[in-house]
Amino acid sequence: MSRSDLILAASLFLATIPDITPADALDDARQIASLCARQDNPEYRHTIFFVACILLAHDQTLSPQDAITTATELWLTAR
């Protein structure tokens, strides 16, 4: 992910998760980005990254992998 992508995702976490620090928000975004990095398709990788971040921002009980799984299901359903 680009620096801009990471900052946008971290900002989403800062805006929606109480008491998260900027450093933790950025770490969370980097963790999700690293899980998405294995994908060759840039559009897919970018979309899954942001969908997973949105899902995690609104439901902190999800694991990053669960958020990516749900994002992938959405991607496949939209075909």
N, CA, C and O atoms as a printed pandas DataFrame, in Angstrom:
     atom_number atom_name residue_name chain_id  residue_number  x_coord  y_coord  z_coord
0              1         N          MET        A               1    0.834   -1.167    0.000
1              2        CA          MET        A               1    0.000    0.000    0.000
2              3         C          MET        A               1    0.884    1.236    0.000
3              4         O          MET        A               1    2.009    1.228    0.499
4              5         N          SER        A               2    0.350    2.271   -0.561
5              6        CA          SER        A               2    1.090    3.532   -0.578
6              7         C          SER        A               2    1.014    4.204    0.798
7              8         O          SER        A               2    0.200    3.843    1.647
8              9         N          ARG        A               3    1.869    5.166    0.978
9             10        CA          ARG        A               3    1.841    5.939    2.217
10            11         C          ARG        A               3    0.478    6.603    2.399
11            12         O          ARG        A               3   -0.056    6.637    3.508
12            13         N          SER        A               4   -0.085    7.129    1.310
13            14        CA          SER        A               4   -1.409    7.762    1.376
14            15         C          SER        A               4   -2.473    6.776    1.816
15            16         O          SER        A               4   -3.325    7.111    2.640
16            17         N          ASP        A               5   -2.437    5.556    1.275
17            18        CA          ASP        A               5   -3.406    4.532    1.661
18            19         C          ASP        A               5   -3.319    4.234    3.156
19            20         O          ASP        A               5   -4.337    4.132    3.841
20            21         N          LEU        A               6   -2.095    4.096    3.650
21            22        CA          LEU        A               6   -1.915    3.796    5.070
22            23         C          LEU        A               6   -2.426    4.940    5.949
23            24         O          LEU        A               6   -3.053    4.704    6.981
24            25         N          ILE        A               7   -2.155    6.169    5.536
25            26        CA          ILE        A               7   -2.616    7.326    6.311
26            27         C          ILE        A               7   -4.137    7.430    6.285
27            28         O          ILE        A               7   -4.752    7.735    7.307
28            29         N          LEU        A               8   -4.747    7.182    5.136
29            30        CA          LEU        A               8   -6.211    7.219    5.053
30            31         C          LEU        A               8   -6.836    6.150    5.952
31            32         O          LEU        A               8   -7.798    6.419    6.672
32            33         N          ALA        A               9   -6.288    4.949    5.903
33            34        CA          ALA        A               9   -6.818    3.872    6.739
34            35         C          ALA        A               9   -6.615    4.184    8.220
35            36         O          ALA        A               9   -7.522    3.972    9.024
36            37         N          ALA        A              10   -5.444    4.682    8.584
37            38        CA          ALA        A              10   -5.180    5.036    9.976
38            39         C          ALA        A              10   -6.133    6.142   10.432
39            40         O          ALA        A              10   -6.584    6.139   11.577
40            41         N          SER        A              11   -6.432    7.068    9.557
41            42        CA          SER        A              11   -7.378    8.142    9.892
42            43         C          SER        A              11   -8.773    7.584   10.156
43            44         O          SER        A              11   -9.473    8.052   11.054
44            45         N          LEU        A              12   -9.167    6.603    9.388
45            46        CA          LEU        A              12  -10.456    5.951    9.620
46            47         C          LEU        A              12  -10.475    5.332   11.017
47            48         O          LEU        A              12  -11.459    5.470   11.745
48            49         N          PHE        A              13   -9.399    4.655   11.389
49            50        CA          PHE        A              13   -9.328    4.057   12.721
50            51         C          PHE        A              13   -9.360    5.134   13.808
51            52         O          PHE        A              13  -10.040    4.979   14.823
52            53         N          LEU        A              14   -8.629    6.213   13.592
53            54        CA          LEU        A              14   -8.615    7.300   14.576
54            55         C          LEU        A              14  -10.000    7.928   14.750
55            56         O          LEU        A              14  -10.377    8.328   15.852
56            57         N          ALA        A              15  -10.739    8.006   13.665
57            58        CA          ALA        A              15  -12.057    8.644   13.714
58            59         C          ALA        A              15  -13.129    7.750   14.321
59            60         O          ALA        A              15  -14.162    8.250   14.767
60            61         N          THR        A              16  -12.907    6.447   14.348
61            62        CA          THR        A              16  -13.981    5.543   14.765
62            63         C          THR        A              16  -13.668    4.690   15.994
63            64         O          THR        A              16  -14.584    4.137   16.604
64            65         N          ILE        A              17  -12.420    4.576   16.359
65            66        CA          ILE        A              17  -12.046    3.719   17.494
66            67         C          ILE        A              17  -11.615    4.608   18.656
67            68         O          ILE        A              17  -10.595    5.292   18.573
68            69         N          PRO        A              18  -12.391    4.598   19.735
69            70        CA          PRO        A              18  -12.035    5.444   20.885
70            71         C          PRO        A              18  -10.671    5.047   21.468
71            72         O          PRO        A              18  -10.323    3.868   21.536
72            73         N          ASP        A              19   -9.929    6.047   21.878
73            74        CA          ASP        A              19   -8.664    5.867   22.608
74            75         C          ASP        A              19   -7.535    5.223   21.804
75            76         O          ASP        A              19   -6.525    4.840   22.393
76            77         N          ILE        A              20   -7.664    5.089   20.496
77            78        CA          ILE        A              20   -6.553    4.549   19.713
78            79         C          ILE        A              20   -5.558    5.684   19.457
79            80         O          ILE        A              20   -5.951    6.826   19.216
80            81         N          THR        A              21   -4.294    5.360   19.511
81            82        CA          THR        A              21   -3.271    6.370   19.252
82            83         C          THR        A              21   -2.958    6.394   17.753
83            84         O          THR        A              21   -3.214    5.415   17.052
84            85         N          PRO        A              22   -2.418    7.482   17.271
85            86        CA          PRO        A              22   -2.018    7.516   15.857
86            87         C          PRO        A              22   -1.038    6.392   15.502
87            88         O          PRO        A              22   -1.141    5.794   14.431
88            89         N          ALA        A              23   -0.102    6.109   16.389
89            90        CA          ALA        A              23    0.862    5.032   16.117
90            91         C          ALA        A              23    0.168    3.680   16.028
91            92         O          ALA        A              23    0.484    2.884   15.144
92            93         N          ASP        A              24   -0.769    3.408   16.926
93            94        CA          ASP        A              24   -1.497    2.135   16.882
94            95         C          ASP        A              24   -2.384    2.043   15.644
95            96         O          ASP        A              24   -2.503    0.980   15.034
96            97         N          ALA        A              25   -3.003    3.157   15.280
97            98        CA          ALA        A              25   -3.842    3.168   14.078
98            99         C          ALA        A              25   -3.007    2.853   12.840
99           100         O          ALA        A              25   -3.437    2.096   11.970
100          101         N          LEU        A              26   -1.828    3.430   12.766
101          102        CA          LEU        A              26   -0.942    3.165   11.641
102          103         C          LEU        A              26   -0.439    1.723   11.654
103          104         O          LEU        A              26   -0.323    1.095   10.602
104          105         N          ASP        A              27   -0.141    1.200   12.840
105          106        CA          ASP        A              27    0.274   -0.207   12.956
106          107         C          ASP        A              27   -0.834   -1.143   12.484
107          108         O          ASP        A              27   -0.567   -2.122   11.787
108          109         N          ASP        A              28   -2.073   -0.846   12.860
109          110        CA          ASP        A              28   -3.202   -1.668   12.421
110          111         C          ASP        A              28   -3.339   -1.635   10.904
111          112         O          ASP        A              28   -3.556   -2.670   10.274
112          113         N          ALA        A              29   -3.213   -0.456   10.324
113          114        CA          ALA        A              29   -3.297   -0.335    8.861
114          115         C          ALA        A              29   -2.180   -1.116    8.186
115          116         O          ALA        A              29   -2.404   -1.785    7.177
116          117         N          ARG        A              30   -0.976   -1.030    8.742
117          118        CA          ARG        A              30    0.153   -1.783    8.170
118          119         C          ARG        A              30   -0.060   -3.289    8.271
119          120         O          ARG        A              30    0.303   -4.033    7.359
120          121         N          GLN        A              31   -0.645   -3.737    9.370
121          122        CA          GLN        A              31   -0.902   -5.172    9.535
122          123         C          GLN        A              31   -1.866   -5.667    8.457
123          124         O          GLN        A              31   -1.639   -6.713    7.849
124          125         N          ILE        A              32   -2.920   -4.928    8.228
125          126        CA          ILE        A              32   -3.889   -5.321    7.205
126          127         C          ILE        A              32   -3.236   -5.268    5.822
127          128         O          ILE        A              32   -3.458   -6.150    4.992
128          129         N          ALA        A              33   -2.439   -4.241    5.582
129          130        CA          ALA        A              33   -1.745   -4.125    4.293
130          131         C          ALA        A              33   -0.820   -5.312    4.065
131          132         O          ALA        A              33   -0.720   -5.815    2.946
132          133         N          SER        A              34   -0.152   -5.758    5.106
133          134        CA          SER        A              34    0.762   -6.897    4.948
134          135         C          SER        A              34    0.003   -8.177    4.615
135          136         O          SER        A              34    0.506   -9.030    3.884
136          137         N          LEU        A              35   -1.204   -8.308    5.151
137          138        CA          LEU        A              35   -2.015   -9.487    4.829
138          139         C          LEU        A              35   -2.536   -9.435    3.395
139          140         O          LEU        A              35   -2.782  -10.474    2.781
140          141         N          CYS        A              36   -2.703   -8.239    2.870
141          142        CA          CYS        A              36   -3.193   -8.070    1.499
142          143         C          CYS        A              36   -2.063   -8.087    0.472
143          144         O          CYS        A              36   -2.319   -8.233   -0.723
144          145         N          ALA        A              37   -0.842   -7.942    0.913
145          146        CA          ALA        A              37    0.298   -7.766    0.007
146          147         C          ALA        A              37    0.549   -8.970   -0.892
147          148         O          ALA        A              37    1.189   -8.841   -1.935
148          149         N          ARG        A              38    0.064  -10.106   -0.510
149          150        CA          ARG        A              38    0.315  -11.328   -1.293
150          151         C          ARG        A              38   -0.472  -11.379   -2.598
151          152         O          ARG        A              38   -0.207  -12.228   -3.449
152          153         N          GLN        A              39   -1.421  -10.490   -2.759
153          154        CA          GLN        A              39   -2.290  -10.512   -3.937
154          155         C          GLN        A              39   -1.620   -9.787   -5.105
155          156         O          GLN        A              39   -1.052   -8.708   -4.937
156          157         N          ASP        A              40   -1.697  -10.395   -6.287
157          158        CA          ASP        A              40   -1.057   -9.826   -7.469
158          159         C          ASP        A              40   -1.879   -8.730   -8.136
159          160         O          ASP        A              40   -1.317   -7.813   -8.735
160          161         N          ASN        A              41   -3.196   -8.815   -8.040
161          162        CA          ASN        A              41   -4.074   -7.860   -8.715
162          163         C          ASN        A              41   -4.153   -6.568   -7.886
163          164         O          ASN        A              41   -4.677   -6.588   -6.772
164          165         N          PRO        A              42   -3.637   -5.443   -8.416
165          166        CA          PRO        A              42   -3.628   -4.202   -7.630
166          167         C          PRO        A              42   -5.020   -3.696   -7.255
167          168         O          PRO        A              42   -5.213   -3.203   -6.144
168          169         N          GLU        A              43   -5.986   -3.809   -8.155
169          170        CA          GLU        A              43   -7.343   -3.354   -7.843
170          171         C          GLU        A              43   -7.926   -4.190   -6.710
171          172         O          GLU        A              43   -8.517   -3.650   -5.775
172          173         N          TYR        A              44   -7.762   -5.490   -6.795
173          174        CA          TYR        A              44   -8.252   -6.398   -5.756
174          175         C          TYR        A              44   -7.578   -6.074   -4.418
175          176         O          TYR        A              44   -8.250   -5.927   -3.397
176          177         N          ARG        A              45   -6.254   -5.967   -4.431
177          178        CA          ARG        A              45   -5.489   -5.712   -3.204
178          179         C          ARG        A              45   -5.934   -4.404   -2.546
179          180         O          ARG        A              45   -6.138   -4.352   -1.334
180          181         N          HIS        A              46   -6.078   -3.373   -3.335
181          182        CA          HIS        A              46   -6.469   -2.058   -2.833
182          183         C          HIS        A              46   -7.888   -2.091   -2.259
183          184         O          HIS        A              46   -8.135   -1.552   -1.180
184          185         N          THR        A              47   -8.802   -2.714   -2.968
185          186        CA          THR        A              47  -10.194   -2.797   -2.523
186          187         C          THR        A              47  -10.316   -3.620   -1.246
187          188         O          THR        A              47  -10.979   -3.203   -0.296
188          189         N          ILE        A              48   -9.685   -4.774   -1.220
189          190        CA          ILE        A              48   -9.759   -5.638   -0.038
190          191         C          ILE        A              48   -9.165   -4.933    1.174
191          192         O          ILE        A              48   -9.699   -5.039    2.278
192          193         N          PHE        A              49   -8.066   -4.216    0.974
193          194        CA          PHE        A              49   -7.445   -3.456    2.062
194          195         C          PHE        A              49   -8.430   -2.459    2.659
195          196         O          PHE        A              49   -8.632   -2.440    3.873
196          197         N          PHE        A              50   -9.042   -1.634    1.821
197          198        CA          PHE        A              50   -9.938   -0.611    2.350
198          199         C          PHE        A              50  -11.230   -1.190    2.917
199          200         O          PHE        A              50  -11.726   -0.698    3.931
200          201         N          VAL        A              51  -11.773   -2.203    2.301
201          202        CA          VAL        A              51  -12.985   -2.822    2.850
202          203         C          VAL        A              51  -12.674   -3.444    4.210
203          204         O          VAL        A              51  -13.449   -3.285    5.154
204          205         N          ALA        A              52  -11.557   -4.145    4.318
205          206        CA          ALA        A              52  -11.180   -4.745    5.597
206          207         C          ALA        A              52  -10.989   -3.667    6.668
207          208         O          ALA        A              52  -11.401   -3.852    7.813
208          209         N          CYS        A              53  -10.375   -2.559    6.308
209          210        CA          CYS        A              53  -10.191   -1.466    7.266
210          211         C          CYS        A              53  -11.532   -0.887    7.713
211          212         O          CYS        A              53  -11.732   -0.618    8.897
212          213         N          ILE        A              54  -12.438   -0.697    6.775
213          214        CA          ILE        A              54  -13.768   -0.177    7.122
214          215         C          ILE        A              54  -14.484   -1.132    8.070
215          216         O          ILE        A              54  -15.069   -0.708    9.067
216          217         N          LEU        A              55  -14.433   -2.410    7.755
217          218        CA          LEU        A              55  -15.092   -3.405    8.605
218          219         C          LEU        A              55  -14.490   -3.414   10.010
219          220         O          LEU        A              55  -15.222   -3.456   10.999
220          221         N          LEU        A              56  -13.172   -3.374   10.100
221          222        CA          LEU        A              56  -12.517   -3.376   11.413
222          223         C          LEU        A              56  -12.776   -2.095   12.193
223          224         O          LEU        A              56  -12.890   -2.124   13.419
224          225         N          ALA        A              57  -12.870   -0.984   11.493
225          226        CA          ALA        A              57  -13.137    0.280   12.173
226          227         C          ALA        A              57  -14.499    0.278   12.852
227          228         O          ALA        A              57  -14.699    0.940   13.870
228          229         N          HIS        A              58  -15.418   -0.463   12.286
229          230        CA          HIS        A              58  -16.778   -0.477   12.836
230          231         C          HIS        A              58  -17.069   -1.685   13.702
231          232         O          HIS        A              58  -18.101   -1.730   14.373
232          233         N          ASP        A              59  -16.182   -2.661   13.700
233          234        CA          ASP        A              59  -16.372   -3.839   14.552
234          235         C          ASP        A              59  -15.006   -4.341   14.997
235          236         O          ASP        A              59  -14.379   -5.156   14.321
236          237         N          GLN        A              60  -14.558   -3.844   16.136
237          238        CA          GLN        A              60  -13.236   -4.207   16.634
238          239         C          GLN        A              60  -13.153   -5.640   17.156
239          240         O          GLN        A              60  -12.076   -6.092   17.546
240          241         N          THR        A              61  -14.281   -6.362   17.168
241          242        CA          THR        A              61  -14.222   -7.759   17.576
242          243         C          THR        A              61  -13.738   -8.656   16.444
243          244         O          THR        A              61  -13.358   -9.803   16.678
244          245         N          LEU        A              62  -13.751   -8.139   15.218
245          246        CA          LEU        A              62  -13.238   -8.906   14.077
246          247         C          LEU        A              62  -11.721   -8.991   14.138
247          248         O          LEU        A              62  -11.051   -8.062   14.589
248          249         N          SER        A              63  -11.197  -10.103   13.685
249          250        CA          SER        A              63   -9.752  -10.172   13.484
250          251         C          SER        A              63   -9.450   -9.599   12.102
251          252         O          SER        A              63  -10.338   -9.555   11.251
252          253         N          PRO        A              64   -8.228   -9.165   11.867
253          254        CA          PRO        A              64   -7.898   -8.691   10.523
254          255         C          PRO        A              64   -8.188   -9.748    9.450
255          256         O          PRO        A              64   -8.682   -9.422    8.371
256          257         N          GLN        A              65   -7.883  -10.993    9.748
257          258        CA          GLN        A              65   -8.130  -12.054    8.764
258          259         C          GLN        A              65   -9.619  -12.236    8.507
259          260         O          GLN        A              65  -10.018  -12.464    7.365
260          261         N          ASP        A              66  -10.456  -12.140    9.546
261          262        CA          ASP        A              66  -11.902  -12.236    9.358
262          263         C          ASP        A              66  -12.422  -11.086    8.498
263          264         O          ASP        A              66  -13.294  -11.280    7.652
264          265         N          ALA        A              67  -11.884   -9.898    8.719
265          266        CA          ALA        A              67  -12.289   -8.747    7.913
266          267         C          ALA        A              67  -11.890   -8.946    6.447
267          268         O          ALA        A              67  -12.652   -8.610    5.542
268          269         N          ILE        A              68  -10.715   -9.484    6.224
269          270        CA          ILE        A              68  -10.265   -9.754    4.852
270          271         C          ILE        A              68  -11.119  -10.836    4.213
271          272         O          ILE        A              68  -11.437  -10.753    3.026
272          273         N          THR        A              69  -11.491  -11.846    4.979
273          274        CA          THR        A              69  -12.359  -12.903    4.456
274          275         C          THR        A              69  -13.702  -12.338    4.024
275          276         O          THR        A              69  -14.200  -12.673    2.949
276          277         N          THR        A              70  -14.292  -11.486    4.851
277          278        CA          THR        A              70  -15.568  -10.865    4.500
278          279         C          THR        A              70  -15.414   -9.961    3.284
279          280         O          THR        A              70  -16.272   -9.958    2.401
280          281         N          ALA        A              71  -14.335   -9.199    3.233
281          282        CA          ALA        A              71  -14.079   -8.333    2.078
282          283         C          ALA        A              71  -13.941   -9.153    0.801
283          284         O          ALA        A              71  -14.427   -8.755   -0.258
284          285         N          THR        A              72  -13.282  -10.287    0.905
285          286        CA          THR        A              72  -13.119  -11.179   -0.249
286          287         C          THR        A              72  -14.458  -11.738   -0.695
287          288         O          THR        A              72  -14.710  -11.850   -1.895
288          289         N          GLU        A              73  -15.322  -12.091    0.251
289          290        CA          GLU        A              73  -16.657  -12.566   -0.093
290          291         C          GLU        A              73  -17.432  -11.506   -0.861
291          292         O          GLU        A              73  -18.116  -11.815   -1.837
292          293         N          LEU        A              74  -17.325  -10.255   -0.422
293          294        CA          LEU        A              74  -17.981   -9.155   -1.134
294          295         C          LEU        A              74  -17.424   -9.023   -2.551
295          296         O          LEU        A              74  -18.181   -8.846   -3.506
296          297         N          TRP        A              75  -16.114   -9.108   -2.684
297          298        CA          TRP        A              75  -15.464   -9.008   -3.994
298          299         C          TRP        A              75  -16.003  -10.094   -4.928
299          300         O          TRP        A              75  -16.351   -9.818   -6.076
300          301         N          LEU        A              76  -16.068  -11.312   -4.435
301          302        CA          LEU        A              76  -16.526  -12.436   -5.267
302          303         C          LEU        A              76  -17.997  -12.324   -5.599
303          304         O          LEU        A              76  -18.412  -12.691   -6.699
304          305         N          THR        A              77  -18.793  -11.826   -4.672
305          306        CA          THR        A              77  -20.232  -11.672   -4.901
306          307         C          THR        A              77  -20.526  -10.595   -5.941
307          308         O          THR        A              77  -21.522  -10.674   -6.660
308          309         N          ALA        A              78  -19.662   -9.595   -6.018
309          310        CA          ALA        A              78  -19.888   -8.470   -6.944
310          311         C          ALA        A              78  -19.559   -8.806   -8.386
311          312         O          ALA        A              78  -19.754   -7.960   -9.259
312          313         N          ARG        A              79  -19.083   -9.967   -8.664
313          314        CA          ARG        A              79  -18.735  -10.339  -10.047
314          315         C          ARG        A              79  -19.939  -10.431  -10.919
315          316         O          ARG        A              79  -19.820  -10.732  -12.107
